[in-house]
Amino acid sequence: MNFLGGFGTSVFAFLLVLSVLVFVHEFGHYFVARRNGVRVEVFSIGFGPELFGWNDSHGTRWKFSAIPLGGYVKMFGDADPASTPGAELQRMTEAEKAVSFHHKRLGQRAAVVAAGPLANFLFAFVALALLFATAGQPFTPPDVGGVQPGSAAERAGLMAGDEIVAIDGAGIQRFEEIRQVVSMSPGQPLDLEVLRDGRRITVTVKPEVVEVTDRFGNVHRIGQLGIMRAGTDHKRHDPLTATWQAAREIGGMIGGTFTAIGQMIDGSRGTEELGGPLRIAQMSGEVAQTGAYALIWFMAFLSVNLGMINLFPVPLLDGGHLLFYGLEALRGKPLGPRAQEYGFRIGLALVLTLMVFATWNDLVQLRVVDFFRGLIS
């Protein structure tokens, strides 16, 4: 079976990548909680039974747990890792309330919750900025090196030597940005601002819809213009330019993710592209074998997506907590225990459903289902 190839490498790379990203996310919660005087009881990488750990001088138990699919920070006053208020909140002494998360001001609680996703964005930003300032950024001028006969680009009148400077009003600096926007817009008209012989002209082009299979065996419907780039290189930036380019890359990742989600909702993109832990493990192994540069880029991409997912307004996720805090700010008081309980139950059901769906996609894409069907047929 292909999915077993490089299994050890995939598992190691997956555990490395996930542990780093989970640590970054949870450390964001931990750091801001400590800055606001909250006592942190547990900092765990993973769930379930503890494998090993230690206590620090502040009384926090740092540990690695048996199920490496996430992590949590349990603060004083929490009943569980989901930060559900404990039953003992009303019986706390003044000294205990002073270090209890749930007795902090609304703004402080919101800052602690938001710090996790923000830490993921910050990690991606710093990682890419350092990467661009040291190893360089893949850079290809947005020039049209050639046009394929019969392609969407030829029908729109694009010519070799054209420089694409904007798409739908958004500035373009690299050929990679053209490919990113076009691939996310199959069959959708795009207005290209083109620099030709010193003149700016506008060309409307409708990317063709094509199906491609990536090296992981996943089939994607993407847009294609039919143009070739002029050349490529790695361009090392000064620190200021590197930080700016890192911010642009993260903006592109966020925009691309929202575009893909919107296309899945309206039906123009298939949901089979949603991947779970098995596919992330396989991709981690594949990327790790290509080198440190690709692995750092992959971690930055996953970190951005982890931050985004956690900001979705779904109870149980950080975004759900922030939603509750927003309602508390509007009402002048927290939601009742029953409303919060139902909210967390709904959130848990949604998260588990998404995990099962994504894992099923993994099993299908990795041909595990076909393998077991073959055993019984």
C-alpha positions as CSV (number, residue, x, y, z in Angstrom):
1,M,0.0,0.0,0.0
2,N,1.3,3.4,-1.0
3,F,0.1,5.1,2.2
4,L,2.5,2.9,4.3
5,G,5.5,4.2,2.4
6,G,7.8,6.2,4.6
7,F,5.4,5.6,7.5
8,G,8.1,6.2,10.1
9,T,9.2,9.5,8.6
10,S,5.6,10.6,8.2
11,V,4.8,9.9,11.9
12,F,8.0,11.6,13.2
13,A,7.5,14.7,11.0
14,F,3.8,14.8,11.9
15,L,4.5,14.7,15.6
16,L,7.2,17.3,15.3
17,V,5.1,19.7,13.3
18,L,2.0,19.3,15.4
19,S,3.9,19.5,18.7
20,V,5.5,22.7,17.7
21,L,2.3,24.3,16.5
22,V,0.3,23.1,19.5
23,F,3.0,24.4,21.8
24,V,3.0,27.8,20.1
25,H,-0.8,28.0,20.3
26,E,-1.0,27.0,24.0
27,F,1.9,29.1,25.0
28,G,0.0,32.1,23.7
29,H,-2.8,31.3,26.1
30,Y,-0.3,30.5,28.9
31,F,1.8,33.7,28.5
32,V,-1.1,36.1,28.5
33,A,-2.8,34.3,31.3
34,R,0.3,34.5,33.5
35,R,0.7,38.2,32.5
36,N,-2.8,38.8,33.8
37,G,-2.2,37.0,37.1
38,V,-4.0,33.7,36.3
39,R,-2.6,30.6,37.9
40,V,-2.0,27.9,35.2
41,E,-2.4,24.4,36.6
42,V,-1.6,22.3,33.5
43,F,0.2,22.8,30.2
44,S,-0.3,19.7,28.1
45,I,0.9,18.7,24.6
46,G,-1.7,16.0,23.7
47,F,-4.7,14.6,25.5
48,G,-5.4,11.6,27.6
49,P,-3.0,9.8,30.0
50,E,0.2,11.6,30.8
51,L,3.4,10.1,29.4
52,F,5.9,12.3,31.3
53,G,6.0,15.8,32.7
54,W,7.4,18.1,35.4
55,N,6.3,20.9,37.7
56,D,7.7,24.4,37.5
57,S,8.2,26.9,40.3
58,H,4.8,28.4,39.7
59,G,3.0,25.1,40.2
60,T,2.2,24.5,36.6
61,R,2.4,20.8,35.4
62,W,4.1,20.7,32.0
63,K,3.4,17.3,30.4
64,F,3.2,15.3,27.2
65,S,0.1,13.1,26.9
66,A,-0.7,9.9,25.0
67,I,-3.0,11.3,22.2
68,P,-0.9,13.8,20.2
69,L,-3.8,15.5,18.4
70,G,-3.8,18.9,20.1
71,G,-3.2,20.2,23.6
72,Y,-4.6,22.5,26.3
73,V,-3.8,24.9,29.1
74,K,-6.0,24.3,32.2
75,M,-6.3,27.4,34.3
76,F,-7.3,27.7,38.0
77,G,-11.1,27.7,38.1
78,D,-11.5,25.5,35.0
79,A,-13.5,22.3,35.4
80,D,-11.9,20.7,32.3
81,P,-9.4,21.4,29.4
82,A,-12.3,23.2,27.5
83,S,-12.2,25.9,30.2
84,T,-15.7,25.2,31.4
85,P,-16.3,27.1,34.7
86,G,-15.8,24.8,37.7
87,A,-18.5,24.3,40.4
88,E,-16.2,25.7,43.1
89,L,-16.1,29.2,41.7
90,Q,-18.7,30.5,44.1
91,R,-16.9,29.1,47.1
92,M,-13.5,30.6,46.4
93,T,-11.7,32.8,48.8
94,E,-10.6,36.3,47.8
95,A,-7.0,35.0,47.4
96,E,-8.2,32.2,45.1
97,K,-10.4,34.6,43.0
98,A,-7.4,36.8,42.4
99,V,-5.7,34.0,40.4
100,S,-8.9,32.5,38.9
101,F,-9.4,32.8,35.2
102,H,-13.1,33.1,35.5
103,H,-12.9,36.0,38.0
104,K,-10.8,38.2,35.7
105,R,-12.3,41.1,33.8
106,L,-14.0,40.5,30.5
107,G,-11.2,42.1,28.6
108,Q,-8.5,40.0,30.3
109,R,-10.4,36.8,29.6
110,A,-10.8,37.7,26.0
111,A,-7.1,38.6,25.7
112,V,-6.1,35.2,27.1
113,V,-8.4,33.3,24.7
114,A,-7.4,35.3,21.6
115,A,-3.7,34.9,22.4
116,G,-3.6,31.3,21.2
117,P,-4.6,32.0,17.6
118,L,-2.6,35.2,17.5
119,A,0.5,33.3,18.6
120,N,0.0,31.0,15.6
121,F,-0.2,34.0,13.2
122,L,2.9,35.5,14.9
123,F,4.8,32.2,14.6
124,A,4.1,32.0,10.9
125,F,5.0,35.7,10.4
126,V,8.4,35.4,12.2
127,A,9.2,32.0,10.5
128,L,8.5,33.3,7.0
129,A,10.3,36.6,7.7
130,L,13.4,34.8,8.9
131,L,13.2,32.4,6.0
132,F,13.0,35.3,3.4
133,A,15.9,37.2,5.1
134,T,18.2,34.2,5.2
135,A,17.4,31.5,2.6
136,G,15.4,33.8,0.4
137,Q,11.9,33.9,-1.1
138,P,10.9,32.0,-4.3
139,F,10.7,34.9,-6.7
140,T,9.5,35.0,-10.3
141,P,8.7,38.3,-12.0
142,P,5.1,38.5,-13.0
143,D,6.1,38.4,-16.7
144,V,4.4,36.2,-19.3
145,G,7.2,34.1,-20.8
146,G,4.9,32.3,-23.2
147,V,1.2,31.6,-24.1
148,Q,-0.1,28.1,-24.9
149,P,-2.0,27.9,-28.1
150,G,-5.8,27.5,-27.6
151,S,-5.5,28.5,-23.9
152,A,-7.7,30.9,-22.0
153,A,-4.8,33.4,-22.1
154,E,-4.5,33.3,-25.9
155,R,-8.3,33.8,-26.2
156,A,-8.1,36.8,-23.9
157,G,-5.3,38.3,-26.0
158,L,-2.4,37.9,-23.6
159,M,1.0,37.9,-25.2
160,A,4.6,36.9,-24.4
161,G,6.4,39.8,-22.7
162,D,3.3,41.1,-21.0
163,E,3.7,42.0,-17.3
164,I,0.7,41.3,-15.1
165,V,0.7,44.0,-12.5
166,A,-2.8,43.6,-10.9
167,I,-5.7,41.1,-10.8
168,D,-9.2,42.4,-9.9
169,G,-7.5,45.6,-8.5
170,A,-5.1,43.7,-6.2
171,G,-1.4,44.4,-6.9
172,I,0.8,41.6,-8.2
173,Q,4.5,41.4,-7.5
174,R,5.4,37.7,-8.3
175,F,4.3,35.1,-10.8
176,E,3.5,32.8,-7.9
177,E,0.8,35.2,-6.9
178,I,-0.8,35.0,-10.3
179,R,-0.8,31.2,-10.1
180,Q,-2.4,31.4,-6.6
181,V,-5.2,33.7,-7.6
182,V,-5.9,31.9,-10.9
183,S,-5.9,28.4,-9.4
184,M,-8.5,29.5,-6.8
185,S,-10.8,31.0,-9.5
186,P,-11.7,28.2,-12.0
187,G,-14.2,29.4,-14.5
188,Q,-14.5,32.9,-12.9
189,P,-13.8,36.0,-15.0
190,L,-10.7,38.0,-13.8
191,D,-9.7,41.5,-14.8
192,L,-6.0,41.6,-15.4
193,E,-4.1,44.9,-15.5
194,V,-1.2,44.3,-18.0
195,L,1.8,46.4,-18.7
196,R,2.6,46.1,-22.5
197,D,5.1,48.3,-24.3
198,G,5.0,50.8,-21.5
199,R,1.2,51.1,-21.7
200,R,-1.3,49.8,-19.1
201,I,-4.3,47.8,-20.5
202,T,-7.0,45.8,-18.9
203,V,-7.6,42.2,-20.1
204,T,-10.6,40.1,-19.0
205,V,-9.8,36.4,-18.9
206,K,-11.8,33.3,-17.7
207,P,-9.5,30.6,-16.4
208,E,-10.2,27.1,-17.7
209,V,-11.4,24.5,-15.2
210,V,-8.9,21.6,-15.0
211,E,-8.5,18.7,-12.6
212,V,-5.0,18.0,-11.4
213,T,-3.6,15.3,-9.1
214,D,-1.0,16.4,-6.6
215,R,1.9,14.2,-5.4
216,F,-0.2,13.1,-2.5
217,G,-2.9,11.6,-4.8
218,N,-5.4,14.4,-4.1
219,V,-7.6,15.6,-7.1
220,H,-8.2,19.3,-7.2
221,R,-10.3,21.5,-9.6
222,I,-8.3,24.6,-10.3
223,G,-8.2,27.4,-12.7
224,Q,-5.6,27.6,-15.5
225,L,-4.6,30.5,-17.8
226,G,-2.1,28.7,-20.0
227,I,0.8,31.0,-19.5
228,M,4.4,30.2,-18.8
229,R,6.8,32.1,-16.5
230,A,10.0,33.8,-17.7
231,G,12.3,32.4,-15.0
232,T,12.6,31.8,-11.3
233,D,15.0,32.4,-8.5
234,H,15.3,32.7,-4.7
235,K,15.5,36.4,-3.7
236,R,17.0,37.2,-0.3
237,H,15.4,40.3,1.3
238,D,16.6,42.9,3.8
239,P,14.8,42.6,7.2
240,L,12.2,45.3,6.4
241,T,11.3,43.8,3.0
242,A,11.3,40.3,4.5
243,T,8.7,41.3,7.1
244,W,6.6,43.0,4.5
245,Q,6.7,39.9,2.2
246,A,5.9,37.6,5.1
247,A,2.8,39.7,5.9
248,R,1.8,39.5,2.2
249,E,2.2,35.7,2.1
250,I,0.1,35.3,5.3
251,G,-2.5,37.6,3.8
252,G,-2.6,35.4,0.7
253,M,-2.9,32.2,2.7
254,I,-5.9,33.7,4.7
255,G,-7.5,35.0,1.5
256,G,-7.0,31.7,-0.3
257,T,-8.5,29.7,2.6
258,F,-11.6,31.8,2.8
259,T,-12.0,31.6,-1.0
260,A,-11.8,27.8,-0.8
261,I,-14.3,27.7,2.0
262,G,-16.7,29.9,0.1
263,Q,-16.3,27.7,-3.0
264,M,-17.1,24.6,-0.9
265,I,-20.2,26.3,0.4
266,D,-21.5,27.3,-3.0
267,G,-20.6,23.9,-4.5
268,S,-18.0,25.0,-7.0
269,R,-15.3,23.1,-5.0
270,G,-15.5,19.6,-3.7
271,T,-15.3,18.9,0.1
272,E,-13.0,15.9,-0.6
273,E,-10.1,18.4,-0.3
274,L,-10.7,18.7,3.5
275,G,-8.0,16.7,5.1
276,G,-7.5,15.4,8.6
277,P,-4.6,14.1,10.7
278,L,-3.8,11.2,8.4
279,R,-3.3,13.4,5.4
280,I,-1.4,16.0,7.4
281,A,0.9,13.2,8.6
282,Q,1.5,12.0,5.1
283,M,2.1,15.5,3.8
284,S,4.5,16.2,6.8
285,G,6.6,13.2,5.8
286,E,6.7,14.1,2.2
287,V,7.5,17.7,2.8
288,A,10.2,16.8,5.4
289,Q,12.0,14.7,2.8
290,T,12.3,17.8,0.5
291,G,14.3,19.8,3.0
292,A,14.1,22.2,5.9
293,Y,12.9,25.2,3.7
294,A,9.8,23.4,2.6
295,L,9.1,22.0,6.1
296,I,9.3,25.5,7.6
297,W,7.0,26.9,4.9
298,F,4.5,24.0,5.5
299,M,4.6,24.7,9.3
300,A,3.9,28.4,8.7
301,F,0.9,27.5,6.4
302,L,-0.5,25.0,9.0
303,S,0.0,27.6,11.8
304,V,-2.0,30.2,9.9
305,N,-4.8,27.7,9.3
306,L,-4.7,26.5,12.9
307,G,-5.1,30.1,14.0
308,M,-8.0,30.7,11.6
309,I,-9.9,27.5,12.5
310,N,-9.6,28.4,16.2
311,L,-11.2,31.8,15.6
312,F,-14.3,30.3,14.0
313,P,-17.3,31.2,16.2
314,V,-17.9,27.6,17.2
315,P,-18.4,26.8,20.9
316,L,-15.5,24.7,22.2
317,L,-13.0,26.6,20.0
318,D,-11.4,29.9,20.9
319,G,-13.7,31.7,18.6
320,G,-16.7,30.3,20.4
321,H,-15.4,31.6,23.7
322,L,-14.9,35.0,22.2
323,L,-18.5,34.9,20.8
324,F,-19.7,34.2,24.4
325,Y,-17.6,37.1,25.7
326,G,-19.1,39.4,23.0
327,L,-22.6,38.4,24.1
328,E,-21.6,39.0,27.7
329,A,-20.4,42.5,26.8
330,L,-23.7,43.3,25.1
331,R,-25.9,41.8,27.9
332,G,-23.8,43.1,30.7
333,K,-23.6,39.7,32.3
334,P,-22.5,36.2,31.2
335,L,-24.7,33.7,29.5
336,G,-26.4,31.3,31.9
337,P,-24.8,27.9,32.7
338,R,-27.5,26.0,30.7
339,A,-27.0,28.2,27.6
340,Q,-23.2,27.7,27.8
341,E,-23.6,23.9,28.4
342,Y,-25.8,23.6,25.3
343,G,-23.4,25.7,23.3
344,F,-20.5,23.5,24.2
345,R,-22.4,20.4,23.4
346,I,-23.3,21.8,19.9
347,G,-19.7,22.9,19.4
348,L,-18.4,19.4,20.4
349,A,-20.8,17.8,18.0
350,L,-19.7,20.1,15.2
351,V,-16.0,19.6,15.8
352,L,-16.4,15.8,16.1
353,T,-18.5,15.7,12.9
354,L,-15.9,17.7,11.0
355,M,-13.1,15.4,12.4
356,V,-14.9,12.3,11.3
357,F,-15.6,13.7,7.9
358,A,-12.0,14.8,7.4
359,T,-10.7,11.5,8.6
360,W,-13.0,9.7,6.2
361,N,-11.6,11.8,3.4
362,D,-8.1,10.8,4.4
363,L,-9.0,7.1,4.3
364,V,-10.5,7.5,0.9
365,Q,-7.7,9.6,-0.5
366,L,-5.0,7.4,0.9
367,R,-6.9,4.4,-0.6
368,V,-7.2,2.7,2.8
369,V,-10.9,2.1,2.1
370,D,-10.1,0.5,-1.3
371,F,-7.6,-1.8,0.4
372,F,-10.0,-3.2,2.9
373,R,-12.7,-3.5,0.2
374,G,-10.2,-5.6,-1.7
375,L,-9.7,-7.9,1.3
376,I,-13.4,-8.8,1.5
377,S,-14.3,-8.8,-2.2
